[in-house]
Amino acid sequence: MRLSSERIKSLQALLKDIGLNYTDEQAQDAGMAIMRFTRAKLQRTYSINNENEVKDETNVTETKK
């Protein structure tokens, strides 16, 4: 998977604002790393929320007994 030229240019502008002058290839790598990190964080958040829902359901069930 690759980012489009427009997205690369956008990312380079954002990176430049924080003092990083990345080439197209470096920006491509950074963009992909950002997307992998974001996906992993969302998956982790989803897992935690599901675990909490299961615990809540278990507590409600035990309370009703």
Kinemage of the C-alpha trace (Angstrom):
@kinemage 1
@onewidth
@group {chain A} dominant
@subgroup {mainchain}
@vectorlist {calphas} color= white
{ca met a 1} P 0.000 0.000 0.000
{ca arg a 2} L 1.250 3.463 -0.846
{ca leu a 3} L 0.088 6.970 -0.036
{ca ser a 4} L -0.932 9.191 -2.926
{ca ser a 5} L 1.285 12.066 -4.039
{ca glu a 6} L -1.228 14.540 -2.600
{ca arg a 7} L -1.156 12.865 0.798
{ca ile a 8} L 2.641 12.755 0.755
{ca lys a 9} L 2.802 16.495 0.054
{ca ser a 10} L 0.287 17.148 2.855
{ca leu a 11} L 2.264 15.033 5.291
{ca gln a 12} L 5.522 16.713 4.276
{ca ala a 13} L 3.949 20.116 5.012
{ca leu a 14} L 2.847 18.938 8.470
{ca leu a 15} L 6.254 17.462 9.192
{ca lys a 16} L 7.974 20.619 8.002
{ca asp a 17} L 5.898 22.629 10.511
{ca ile a 18} L 7.592 20.672 13.297
{ca gly a 19} L 11.047 21.016 11.772
{ca leu a 20} L 11.329 17.759 9.843
{ca asn a 21} L 12.265 17.953 6.163
{ca tyr a 22} L 11.422 14.509 4.817
{ca thr a 23} L 11.927 13.283 1.272
{ca asp a 24} L 8.972 11.719 -0.523
{ca glu a 25} L 10.169 8.235 0.440
{ca gln a 26} L 10.759 9.198 4.085
{ca ala a 27} L 7.304 10.779 4.242
{ca gln a 28} L 5.844 7.606 2.697
{ca asp a 29} L 7.480 5.487 5.406
{ca ala a 30} L 6.411 7.890 8.151
{ca gly a 31} L 2.840 7.967 6.865
{ca met a 32} L 2.615 4.192 6.804
{ca ala a 33} L 4.070 3.984 10.327
{ca ile a 34} L 1.512 6.522 11.549
{ca met a 35} L -1.319 4.510 9.997
{ca arg a 36} L -0.051 1.235 11.548
{ca phe a 37} L 0.233 2.916 14.955
{ca thr a 38} L -3.264 4.399 14.679
{ca arg a 39} L -4.751 1.048 13.701
{ca ala a 40} L -2.999 -0.752 16.565
{ca lys a 41} L -4.192 1.885 19.029
{ca leu a 42} L -7.782 1.608 17.790
{ca gln a 43} L -7.671 -2.184 18.009
{ca arg a 44} L -6.292 -1.998 21.555
{ca thr a 45} L -8.983 0.492 22.590
{ca tyr a 46} L -11.650 -1.745 21.047
{ca ser a 47} L -10.291 -4.784 22.919
{ca ile a 48} L -10.224 -2.930 26.235
{ca asn a 49} L -13.783 -1.696 25.731
{ca asn a 50} L -14.968 -5.223 24.917
{ca glu a 51} L -13.237 -6.625 28.010
{ca asn a 52} L -14.885 -3.973 30.177
{ca glu a 53} L -18.316 -4.750 28.689
{ca val a 54} L -17.868 -8.443 29.443
{ca lys a 55} L -16.810 -7.645 33.026
{ca asp a 56} L -19.803 -5.322 33.443
{ca glu a 57} L -22.184 -8.000 32.148
{ca thr a 58} L -20.624 -10.569 34.482
{ca asn a 59} L -21.023 -8.241 37.482
{ca val a 60} L -24.666 -7.564 36.599
{ca thr a 61} L -25.358 -11.299 36.223
{ca glu a 62} L -23.671 -12.118 39.545
{ca thr a 63} L -25.566 -9.333 41.317
{ca lys a 64} L -28.924 -10.683 40.088
{ca lys a 65} L -28.253 -14.201 41.448
